[in-house]
Amino acid sequence: MIRFDNAHRIKGHKKRDHKHMFENEAQEFEFISPKDLIDELLKLIDDNRRIINEIKRR
């Protein structure tokens, strides 16, 4: 559902770390530290809880 990838070339962007949200296109993401990555993931889960729960019910 929510995934972070290390740097590689993605369509329309230079080589950058990026994230995938559900089935949407990749979005650039700047990796700073493992703690920041975990904080961002927890924030995304919280912000998208309704969508996640809908997917879990399928």
Backbone as JSON, one array per atom type, in Angstrom:
{
  "sequence": "MIRFDNAHRIKGHKKRDHKHMFENEAQEFEFISPKDLIDELLKLIDDNRRIINEIKRR",
  "N": [[0.8, -1.19, 0.0], [1.75, 1.36, 0.96], [4.9, 2.42, 0.13], [8.42, 2.73, 0.27], [11.17, 3.49, -1.76], [14.62, 3.02, -2.61], [17.04, 5.2, -4.22], [16.56, 5.4, -7.65], [16.1, 5.79, -11.17], [13.03, 7.25, -12.01], [10.04, 7.55, -13.92], [9.9, 10.64, -15.49], [11.46, 11.94, -13.6], [14.6, 12.73, -12.01], [17.24, 10.59, -10.78], [16.24, 9.61, -7.72], [15.38, 9.03, -4.25], [12.2, 7.63, -3.47], [8.61, 7.4, -2.95], [5.75, 5.26, -2.97], [2.33, 5.57, -3.09], [-0.34, 3.69, -2.43], [-1.89, 2.95, -5.41], [-0.86, 5.01, -6.87], [1.28, 7.16, -8.88], [4.87, 7.27, -8.51], [6.34, 9.31, -5.97], [8.68, 11.84, -5.29], [11.0, 11.54, -2.59], [12.9, 12.62, 0.07], [15.44, 11.0, 1.58], [16.56, 11.19, 4.81], [17.19, 10.18, 7.37], [16.94, 7.0, 9.14], [15.1, 7.32, 11.29], [13.58, 9.59, 10.48], [12.38, 8.5, 8.2], [10.75, 6.48, 9.33], [9.1, 8.1, 10.91], [7.8, 9.57, 8.86], [6.47, 7.46, 7.55], [4.69, 6.58, 9.59], [3.14, 8.89, 9.85], [1.97, 9.01, 7.29], [0.44, 6.67, 7.37], [-1.34, 7.31, 9.44], [-2.58, 9.61, 8.31], [-3.89, 8.42, 6.19], [-5.63, 6.54, 7.14], [-8.42, 5.93, 6.79], [-8.6, 5.09, 4.08], [-6.85, 2.9, 4.15], [-8.21, 1.21, 5.95], [-10.51, 0.67, 4.42], [-9.39, -0.8, 2.31], [-8.43, -3.01, 3.73], [-10.83, -4.23, 4.44], [-11.68, -5.48, 2.16]],
  "CA": [[0.0, 0.0, 0.0], [2.66, 2.51, 1.05], [6.21, 1.81, -0.03], [9.54, 3.63, 0.03], [12.23, 2.87, -2.57], [15.88, 3.75, -2.68], [17.19, 6.01, -5.42], [16.74, 4.93, -9.01], [15.39, 6.68, -12.08], [11.6, 7.01, -12.18], [9.5, 8.3, -15.06], [9.73, 12.07, -15.32], [12.27, 12.46, -12.51], [15.99, 12.29, -11.93], [17.44, 9.5, -9.82], [15.92, 10.08, -6.36], [14.56, 8.17, -3.4], [10.81, 7.96, -3.73], [7.6, 6.6, -2.27], [4.56, 4.9, -3.73], [1.14, 5.61, -2.25], [-1.39, 2.87, -3.0], [-1.61, 2.67, -6.82], [-0.48, 6.25, -7.52], [2.64, 7.29, -9.4], [5.91, 7.52, -7.51], [6.56, 10.7, -5.54], [10.03, 12.0, -4.75], [11.1, 11.54, -1.14], [14.29, 12.83, 0.46], [15.84, 10.2, 2.73], [17.47, 11.91, 5.69], [17.64, 9.23, 8.37], [15.93, 5.98, 9.41], [14.06, 7.87, 12.16], [12.69, 10.43, 9.66], [11.62, 7.59, 7.35], [9.72, 5.87, 10.17], [8.14, 9.17, 11.25], [7.0, 9.84, 7.66], [5.58, 6.32, 7.34], [3.62, 6.62, 10.59], [2.28, 10.01, 9.5], [1.19, 8.62, 6.12], [-0.56, 5.7, 7.83], [-2.36, 8.05, 10.18], [-3.31, 10.47, 7.37], [-4.63, 7.61, 5.22], [-6.27, 5.44, 7.88], [-9.71, 5.57, 6.19], [-8.34, 4.32, 2.86], [-6.25, 1.63, 4.57], [-9.27, 0.37, 6.51], [-11.35, 0.22, 3.31], [-8.66, -1.85, 1.6], [-8.38, -4.19, 4.61], [-12.14, -4.88, 4.46], [-11.96, -6.17, 0.89]],
  "C": [[0.86, 1.27, 0.0], [4.08, 1.93, 1.05], [7.25, 2.89, -0.3], [10.61, 2.86, -0.74], [13.49, 3.71, -2.49], [16.0, 4.43, -4.04], [17.39, 5.15, -6.67], [15.88, 5.81, -9.9], [13.92, 6.27, -12.17], [11.09, 7.95, -13.27], [9.29, 9.78, -14.71], [10.58, 12.71, -14.23], [13.72, 12.01, -12.66], [16.08, 11.17, -10.91], [17.27, 10.03, -8.41], [15.25, 8.96, -5.57], [13.12, 8.57, -3.64], [9.88, 7.04, -2.95], [6.45, 6.34, -3.23], [3.39, 4.88, -2.74], [0.01, 4.86, -2.95], [-1.06, 2.59, -4.46], [-1.17, 3.92, -7.57], [0.96, 6.2, -8.03], [3.62, 7.55, -8.26], [6.04, 9.01, -7.23], [7.96, 10.78, -4.94], [9.97, 12.09, -3.22], [12.58, 11.69, -0.79], [14.6, 12.03, 1.72], [16.86, 10.99, 3.53], [18.06, 10.95, 6.72], [16.57, 8.15, 8.56], [14.78, 6.5, 10.28], [13.07, 8.73, 11.37], [11.83, 9.57, 8.74], [10.47, 6.95, 8.13], [8.66, 6.91, 10.55], [7.23, 9.48, 10.07], [6.02, 8.71, 7.39], [4.42, 6.34, 8.32], [2.64, 7.76, 10.31], [1.39, 9.65, 8.31], [0.11, 7.6, 6.49], [-1.69, 6.41, 8.54], [-3.22, 8.9, 9.25], [-4.21, 9.69, 6.43], [-5.37, 6.45, 5.86], [-7.58, 4.99, 7.25], [-9.51, 4.69, 4.96], [-7.77, 2.95, 3.21], [-7.32, 0.7, 5.12], [-10.21, -0.15, 5.42], [-10.67, -0.93, 2.56], [-8.62, -3.13, 2.44], [-9.71, -4.94, 4.63], [-12.45, -5.66, 3.2], [-11.68, -7.63, 0.97]]
}
